Amino acid sequence: MTYKLIKNGHLIDGTGNQVFHEAAILLNGNRIEVIGKLSEMKIPEEGIEEIDAQGGYILPGLIDTHVHIAMQIKDIRETLKTPFALKFYEAIGYMKNTLNAGVTTVRDAGFADFGIKQAVENRLVAGPRMQLSINPLTITGGHGDSWMRSGLDITAKSYPGMPEGICDGPEQVRQRVREMLRAGAEVIKVHATGGVMSPTDHPEFTQYSQEELSIIVEEATFRGGIKVMAHAQGAEGIKNAVRAGIHSIEHGIFLDDEAIQLMLEKGTYLVPTLLAPVSVVEASKMNESMPDYAVKKAAEIVEVHKESIAKAYQAGVKIAMGTDAGVMAHGTNLRELGLMCEIGMSPMEAIVATTKVAAECLGWDEQIGTVEAGKLADIIITKNNPIEDIRSLENTDNIVAVIKDGIIEKNLIF
């Protein structure tokens, strides 16, 4: 196997431990073999590729637990005239931009199918490791149903690898879970409340009943222990989802004390996506086309969203980094870390949320999320010290090397 030796760097290993200075890491194929000081390591005499970090900072490959890798928001007129197959070619650029930002693993929260994942695994295209949800489950007229009051329906069309997500009532939701699993879902996504980008609802509206949510969780669990993630923004919908056994709450805009306490009791993860409403408002100010209904709702929730996440953080809820990339441009994911620090997290805590905790949220923490011997060789190198300047990660030029599964995906330094 081919060895790679990363040397002359400062290691932030993702566990929350202090920075390990003068670190060296020996990779053996797609695994991390040894971590330590170069002077104390036994290095093979032949077959080594050396990577000089040049005093940069070495981190685990970063993880975004909420993206839409197969889409990026467009003007409605563009959406209407875009050929169906074009989205697969556009996704190639989205995936490359994600890798360039240092994000080596994502949980796709909707619209990437198994073929996209397989194309990456077969190295037909470059992209992050993916955990798929296929298509989110949504009620008629809810978040995810893009039927307009003009009568025009711009809801993404189903096809063999992407079953329809709209379903109502206990039997339909049970069937839809089975269909998503058949299509390759590794996590089930459900819309438990309304949302910002949907035309006929509001983030505080409750969608599925607790009975329906419980059936979704039950069916997913019975079919191989699959977890469920819930788009949940209003307090009542969040509480219904947590009581039903949902694994992670996405967005969590209108959290109240009862919801936070329930999440603590159940060990529920929170994926804040603070960047999502901020990006919608920013796009509208730059004259980018955003629907009026989405801009209005986003502007209303930005501050209450921050307050809710701050309360959850202070209470000790488990927070995993997620962005909703696709609502904003792929590759801008790491802006989320600066926003997480604004609500009270330290830079180290934000990094841990993007590595160790995110891997735990995905259930992949035995393989990724920290730089430890035996784990997959997902590693990035950044020029700047993110503990001193967390926002330095926002500039993808500062991410000078990206290694995923032992393969160099980005190289600006050697």
C-alpha positions as CSV (number, residue, x, y, z in Angstrom):
1,M,0.0,0.0,0.0
2,T,1.1,3.6,-0.6
3,Y,2.1,5.5,2.5
4,K,1.6,9.3,2.9
5,L,3.5,11.2,5.6
6,I,2.0,14.6,6.6
7,K,4.6,16.6,8.6
8,N,5.4,20.0,9.9
9,G,1.9,20.9,11.0
10,H,-0.2,21.7,14.0
11,L,-2.9,19.1,14.7
12,I,-6.5,19.9,15.8
13,D,-7.7,16.4,16.0
14,G,-11.5,17.0,16.3
15,T,-11.8,15.6,19.9
16,G,-11.6,19.0,21.6
17,N,-8.1,18.3,22.8
18,Q,-5.5,21.1,22.8
19,V,-3.6,21.7,19.5
20,F,-0.7,19.2,19.1
21,H,2.2,21.2,17.7
22,E,4.9,19.7,15.4
23,A,2.6,16.9,14.5
24,A,3.2,14.2,11.9
25,I,0.6,11.7,10.6
26,L,1.4,8.5,8.7
27,L,-1.3,7.3,6.3
28,N,-1.4,3.8,5.1
29,G,-3.7,3.6,2.1
30,N,-7.0,4.9,3.2
31,R,-6.3,4.6,6.9
32,I,-4.5,6.7,9.5
33,E,-1.8,4.5,10.9
34,V,0.3,6.6,13.3
35,I,0.1,10.1,14.9
36,G,2.9,11.7,16.8
37,K,6.2,13.7,16.5
38,L,8.2,12.9,13.4
39,S,11.3,12.3,15.5
40,E,9.6,9.6,17.4
41,M,7.9,7.8,14.5
42,K,9.1,4.7,12.7
43,I,8.7,5.5,9.0
44,P,8.9,3.0,6.2
45,E,12.0,3.4,4.1
46,E,10.3,3.2,0.7
47,G,7.0,4.0,-1.0
48,I,6.3,7.2,1.0
49,E,4.8,10.4,-0.4
50,E,5.6,13.3,1.9
51,I,3.2,16.2,2.4
52,D,4.8,19.2,4.1
53,A,2.0,21.2,5.9
54,Q,4.5,24.1,6.1
55,G,3.3,25.1,9.5
56,G,-0.3,24.9,8.7
57,Y,-3.1,23.4,10.7
58,I,-4.2,19.8,10.2
59,L,-7.9,18.9,10.9
60,P,-10.1,16.0,10.3
61,G,-12.1,16.2,7.1
62,L,-15.1,18.4,7.9
63,I,-18.7,17.2,7.9
64,D,-21.8,19.0,6.9
65,T,-24.9,17.2,8.2
66,H,-27.5,19.1,6.2
67,V,-26.9,19.8,2.5
68,H,-28.8,19.4,-0.8
69,I,-25.9,18.4,-3.0
70,A,-28.0,18.0,-6.2
71,M,-29.6,21.4,-6.2
72,Q,-28.8,25.1,-5.8
73,I,-31.6,27.7,-5.6
74,K,-32.4,29.3,-9.0
75,D,-34.8,31.9,-10.3
76,I,-38.2,30.1,-10.8
77,R,-38.1,31.0,-14.5
78,E,-34.7,29.2,-14.7
79,T,-36.1,26.2,-12.9
80,L,-39.0,26.0,-15.3
81,K,-36.8,25.9,-18.4
82,T,-34.0,23.7,-17.0
83,P,-33.8,20.2,-18.7
84,F,-34.3,17.4,-16.2
85,A,-30.8,15.8,-16.8
86,L,-28.9,19.1,-16.4
87,K,-29.2,18.9,-12.6
88,F,-26.9,15.8,-12.5
89,Y,-24.2,17.7,-14.4
90,E,-24.6,20.8,-12.2
91,A,-24.2,18.6,-9.2
92,I,-20.6,17.8,-10.3
93,G,-19.6,21.4,-9.7
94,Y,-21.5,21.5,-6.4
95,M,-19.7,18.4,-5.1
96,K,-16.3,19.8,-6.2
97,N,-17.0,23.1,-4.5
98,T,-17.9,21.2,-1.3
99,L,-14.6,19.3,-1.3
100,N,-12.7,22.4,-2.0
101,A,-14.1,23.9,1.2
102,G,-12.7,21.0,3.2
103,V,-16.0,19.2,3.6
104,T,-15.3,15.5,2.9
105,T,-18.6,14.1,4.2
106,V,-22.2,15.2,4.0
107,R,-25.6,14.1,5.0
108,D,-27.8,14.9,2.0
109,A,-31.2,16.2,3.3
110,G,-33.0,15.6,0.0
111,F,-32.8,15.2,-3.8
112,A,-29.5,13.3,-4.3
113,D,-30.2,9.8,-5.5
114,F,-28.2,6.6,-5.2
115,G,-26.6,7.1,-8.6
116,I,-24.9,10.3,-7.5
117,K,-23.5,8.6,-4.5
118,Q,-22.3,5.7,-6.6
119,A,-20.7,8.0,-9.1
120,V,-18.5,9.4,-6.3
121,E,-17.7,6.0,-4.8
122,N,-16.7,4.7,-8.3
123,R,-14.6,7.9,-8.7
124,L,-16.4,8.9,-11.9
125,V,-16.7,12.3,-10.3
126,A,-15.1,14.0,-7.3
127,G,-17.3,14.6,-4.3
128,P,-17.8,14.1,-0.6
129,R,-18.8,10.9,1.1
130,M,-22.6,10.9,1.3
131,Q,-25.3,9.7,3.6
132,L,-28.6,9.8,1.6
133,S,-32.1,10.6,2.5
134,I,-33.4,10.5,-1.1
135,N,-36.6,12.5,-0.9
136,P,-38.1,14.2,2.2
137,L,-41.6,13.2,3.3
138,T,-44.1,16.1,3.3
139,I,-47.8,16.7,3.7
140,T,-50.0,18.0,0.9
141,G,-49.6,21.8,1.0
142,G,-46.7,21.6,3.4
143,H,-43.0,22.4,3.2
144,G,-41.8,20.3,0.2
145,D,-45.0,20.8,-1.8
146,S,-44.2,23.6,-4.2
147,W,-47.7,23.8,-5.7
148,M,-48.3,27.5,-6.3
149,R,-51.6,29.3,-5.9
150,S,-51.5,30.1,-9.6
151,G,-52.0,26.4,-10.1
152,L,-48.4,25.9,-11.3
153,D,-46.6,23.0,-9.6
154,I,-42.8,23.3,-9.5
155,T,-42.4,20.4,-7.0
156,A,-39.4,18.3,-8.2
157,K,-40.7,15.4,-10.2
158,S,-40.3,11.8,-9.1
159,Y,-38.5,9.2,-11.1
160,P,-37.3,5.6,-10.5
161,G,-34.5,6.6,-8.2
162,M,-36.4,9.4,-6.5
163,P,-39.9,8.3,-5.2
164,E,-42.5,11.0,-4.6
165,G,-42.3,12.5,-1.1
166,I,-45.8,13.9,-0.6
167,C,-47.8,11.6,1.6
168,D,-50.7,12.0,4.1
169,G,-52.0,9.7,6.8
170,P,-50.5,6.6,8.6
171,E,-50.6,4.2,5.7
172,Q,-49.1,6.6,3.1
173,V,-46.3,7.6,5.3
174,R,-45.4,4.0,6.1
175,Q,-45.4,3.2,2.4
176,R,-43.2,6.2,1.5
177,V,-40.6,5.2,4.1
178,R,-40.4,1.8,2.5
179,E,-40.1,3.4,-0.9
180,M,-37.2,5.7,0.2
181,L,-35.4,2.7,1.8
182,R,-35.9,0.7,-1.4
183,A,-34.3,3.6,-3.3
184,G,-31.2,3.6,-1.1
185,A,-32.0,5.9,1.8
186,E,-29.6,5.7,4.7
187,V,-31.5,8.2,6.8
188,I,-35.2,9.2,6.4
189,K,-36.0,12.9,6.1
190,V,-39.4,14.2,7.2
191,H,-40.9,17.7,7.2
192,A,-42.4,18.0,10.7
193,T,-43.3,21.7,10.2
194,G,-43.6,24.4,7.6
195,G,-40.6,26.3,6.3
196,V,-39.1,29.4,4.7
197,M,-38.8,28.3,1.1
198,S,-42.3,26.8,0.7
199,P,-45.1,29.0,-0.9
200,T,-48.2,28.0,1.2
201,D,-47.1,27.5,4.8
202,H,-45.1,29.1,7.6
203,P,-42.2,27.8,9.7
204,E,-44.4,27.6,12.8
205,F,-47.1,25.4,11.2
206,T,-47.2,21.9,12.5
207,Q,-47.4,19.3,9.7
208,Y,-47.4,15.6,10.6
209,S,-49.2,14.4,13.7
210,Q,-47.1,12.7,16.4
211,E,-48.8,9.4,15.4
212,E,-47.6,9.8,11.8
213,L,-44.1,10.7,12.9
214,S,-44.0,7.7,15.3
215,I,-44.9,5.4,12.4
216,I,-42.1,6.9,10.3
217,V,-39.6,6.3,13.1
218,E,-41.0,2.8,13.7
219,E,-40.8,1.8,10.1
220,A,-37.3,3.1,9.6
221,T,-36.1,1.5,12.8
222,F,-37.6,-1.9,11.9
223,R,-35.9,-1.8,8.5
224,G,-32.3,-1.9,9.8
225,G,-32.1,0.7,12.5
226,I,-32.3,3.6,10.1
227,K,-32.5,7.0,11.8
228,V,-34.9,9.8,11.0
229,M,-34.0,13.5,10.6
230,A,-36.8,16.1,10.8
231,H,-37.0,19.6,9.3
232,A,-38.6,21.1,12.4
233,Q,-38.9,24.8,12.9
234,G,-42.0,25.5,15.0
235,A,-42.0,24.6,18.7
236,E,-45.0,22.2,18.6
237,G,-43.7,20.3,15.6
238,I,-40.2,20.1,17.2
239,K,-41.8,18.5,20.3
240,N,-43.9,16.1,18.3
241,A,-40.7,15.0,16.5
242,V,-38.7,14.5,19.6
243,R,-41.4,12.6,21.4
244,A,-41.7,10.4,18.3
245,G,-38.1,9.4,18.6
246,I,-36.6,11.5,15.8
247,H,-32.8,11.4,15.8
248,S,-32.0,15.0,14.8
249,I,-33.9,18.3,14.6
250,E,-33.0,20.4,11.6
251,H,-33.2,24.2,11.9
252,G,-34.9,24.4,15.3
253,I,-35.9,28.0,14.8
254,F,-38.7,28.4,17.5
255,L,-37.3,26.2,20.3
256,D,-38.9,26.7,23.6
257,D,-37.8,25.5,27.1
258,E,-39.9,22.4,26.9
259,A,-38.6,21.4,23.5
260,I,-35.0,21.9,24.8
261,Q,-35.7,19.8,27.8
262,L,-37.2,17.0,25.7
263,M,-34.1,17.0,23.4
264,L,-31.8,16.7,26.5
265,E,-33.9,13.8,27.8
266,K,-33.9,12.0,24.5
267,G,-30.4,12.8,23.4
268,T,-31.7,14.4,20.3
269,Y,-29.2,16.2,18.0
270,L,-29.7,19.7,16.8
271,V,-28.5,20.8,13.4
272,P,-28.9,24.7,13.4
273,T,-28.4,25.7,9.8
274,L,-28.0,29.3,10.9
275,L,-26.6,30.2,7.5
276,A,-29.9,29.3,5.7
277,P,-32.1,32.3,6.5
278,V,-29.2,34.7,6.6
279,S,-28.3,33.6,3.0
280,V,-31.9,34.1,1.8
281,V,-31.9,37.7,3.1
282,E,-28.4,38.4,1.7
283,A,-29.4,37.1,-1.7
284,S,-32.5,39.3,-1.8
285,K,-30.3,42.4,-1.0
286,M,-27.9,41.5,-3.9
287,N,-30.8,41.5,-6.3
288,E,-30.6,37.7,-6.7
289,S,-34.0,36.2,-7.4
290,M,-35.6,34.9,-4.2
291,P,-39.4,34.5,-3.9
292,D,-41.0,37.3,-1.9
293,Y,-42.6,34.9,0.4
294,A,-39.3,33.3,1.3
295,V,-37.5,36.6,1.9
296,K,-40.3,37.8,4.1
297,K,-40.2,34.7,6.3
298,A,-36.4,34.6,6.4
299,A,-36.2,38.2,7.6
300,E,-38.7,37.5,10.3
301,I,-36.8,34.5,11.8
302,V,-33.1,35.4,11.6
303,E,-32.8,36.8,15.1
304,V,-35.2,34.4,16.9
305,H,-33.3,31.5,15.2
306,K,-30.0,32.7,16.8
307,E,-31.7,33.1,20.2
308,S,-33.1,29.6,20.0
309,I,-29.8,28.0,19.1
310,A,-28.0,30.0,21.8
311,K,-30.5,28.7,24.4
312,A,-30.1,25.1,23.2
313,Y,-26.3,25.4,23.3
314,Q,-26.3,26.9,26.8
315,A,-28.6,24.0,28.0
316,G,-26.2,21.4,26.6
317,V,-28.1,20.1,23.6
318,K,-25.9,18.1,21.2
319,I,-25.2,20.4,18.2
320,A,-23.9,19.1,14.9
321,M,-22.9,21.5,12.1
322,G,-25.2,21.7,9.1
323,T,-25.8,24.5,6.6
324,D,-28.7,23.7,4.2
325,A,-26.2,24.2,1.3
326,G,-28.2,24.4,-1.9
327,V,-30.2,27.2,-0.4
328,M,-26.9,29.0,-0.6
329,A,-24.0,28.2,-2.8
330,H,-22.1,25.0,-2.2
331,G,-18.6,25.7,-1.0
332,T,-19.7,28.5,1.3
333,N,-20.5,25.9,4.0
334,L,-17.9,27.0,6.5
335,R,-19.6,30.4,7.1
336,E,-21.8,28.4,9.5
337,L,-18.9,28.0,12.0
338,G,-18.6,31.8,12.4
339,L,-22.3,32.0,13.0
340,M,-22.1,29.2,15.6
341,C,-19.5,31.2,17.4
342,E,-21.7,34.3,17.4
343,I,-24.3,32.4,19.4
344,G,-21.8,31.5,22.1
345,M,-19.7,28.5,21.0
346,S,-15.9,28.7,21.1
347,P,-14.0,28.1,17.9
348,M,-12.9,24.7,19.2
349,E,-16.5,23.8,20.0
350,A,-17.6,24.8,16.5
351,I,-14.8,22.6,15.0
352,V,-15.8,19.7,17.2
353,A,-19.5,20.2,16.1
354,T,-18.2,19.9,12.5
355,T,-16.1,16.8,13.1
356,K,-16.6,14.5,16.1
357,V,-20.2,15.4,16.9
358,A,-21.3,15.5,13.3
359,A,-19.8,12.0,12.8
360,E,-21.7,10.8,15.8
361,C,-24.9,12.3,14.4
362,L,-24.4,10.3,11.2
363,G,-23.5,7.2,13.2
364,W,-20.2,7.0,11.4
365,D,-18.0,8.1,14.3
366,E,-16.0,4.8,14.3
367,Q,-14.7,5.7,10.8
368,I,-14.5,9.5,10.5
369,G,-14.7,12.7,12.5
370,T,-11.4,12.7,14.4
371,V,-7.8,12.2,13.5
372,E,-7.1,8.9,15.3
373,A,-5.2,5.7,14.3
374,G,-7.4,3.3,12.5
375,K,-9.9,5.8,11.1
376,L,-10.3,6.7,7.5
377,A,-7.8,9.1,6.1
378,D,-10.0,12.2,5.8
379,I,-7.7,15.1,6.5
380,I,-7.5,18.8,5.6
381,I,-4.8,21.4,6.0
382,T,-5.5,25.1,6.4
383,K,-3.0,27.9,6.3
384,N,-4.4,29.8,9.2
385,N,-5.1,28.9,12.8
386,P,-8.9,28.5,13.0
387,I,-8.9,28.7,16.8
388,E,-7.6,32.2,16.5
389,D,-9.6,33.1,13.4
390,I,-12.6,30.8,12.8
391,R,-13.7,32.9,9.8
392,S,-10.5,32.2,8.0
393,L,-12.1,28.8,7.1
394,E,-14.6,30.7,5.0
395,N,-12.0,31.5,2.4
396,T,-11.5,28.3,0.4
397,D,-8.0,29.4,-0.6
398,N,-7.0,29.0,3.0
399,I,-7.9,25.3,2.7
400,V,-4.7,24.3,1.0
401,A,-5.0,20.5,1.0
402,V,-8.0,18.0,1.2
403,I,-7.5,14.3,1.5
404,K,-10.5,12.0,1.4
405,D,-10.2,8.3,2.0
406,G,-6.4,8.6,1.6
407,I,-6.7,10.3,-1.9
408,I,-5.5,13.8,-2.4
409,E,-8.5,15.8,-3.7
410,K,-7.1,19.3,-3.4
411,N,-3.5,20.4,-3.5
412,L,-2.3,24.0,-3.2
413,I,0.9,23.4,-1.2
414,F,2.9,20.4,-2.6
